[in-house]
Amino acid sequence: QVQLVESGGGLVQAGDSLRLSCAASGRTFSSIFLGWFRQAPGAEREFVAAISGSGGSTYLGDFVKGRFTISRDNAKNTVYLQMNSLKPEDTAVYYCAARRSYSSLSYFPKDYAYWGQGTQVTVSS
């Protein structure tokens, strides 16, 4: 069982930066593929970024490449999403998600077994 708790959301202006954090419980953190997803009102949940257990491989959605980065600190059981040059269309609830241990990359929410409660990010124009 993995529990995830996100933090770091808020209200910012276009062009600003935010860093989201996701703290995870569990003793097998370094074996877990982690992802960030987001969901805007009326929209489906969409893939933002993912990172392998070791942190050696990262994946980003096309619409955030060059602006967002994902990283993790396995000593702190924490994954981060650094968001730069934020746009109003980035406004959404951002969720941290974890696959089961030793699973590989997936871009699909249905493949993630554990989810945080979400943190709101609002970008004003």
Secondary structure, DSSP 8 states (H G I E B T S, - for coil): ---EEEE--EEEETT--EEEEEEE-SS-GGG--EEEEEE-TTS--EEEEEE-TTS--EEE-GGGTTTEEEEEETTTTEEEEEE-S--GGG-EEEEEEE--TT------GGG--EE---EEEEEE-
